[in-house]
Amino acid sequence: MNKSDALKTIALKAKRRLVGKQQPAPPKIKVISNEDEEFRSRVEFLLSQETLVTNPVHYLIDEKIFAKMDDAQRERYLLATLDKYNALRKQIEKSQNETRFCI
């Protein structure tokens, strides 16, 4: 199953849960570390691009890990990656704005 198919199935499951046709999976809490330097460098690379990056998830997901997961693990991995990306993006943009206005 490639990434686009996995994203489609995740979206369909989410839609079914919203409509009430499927029961949500029991929540699992996991603390995500933002100390991953490789991930941070990927996010910085994406933010430094001159062109608009329409699908940052494509660049952030590890193909080898993603291929070995079942559907529930893929969904958790995808959402965790998106949360981590958004947190790092906000942190990087905030630090860039702060340095821009310093004298």
Disulfide bonds with the S-S distance in Angstrom:
none
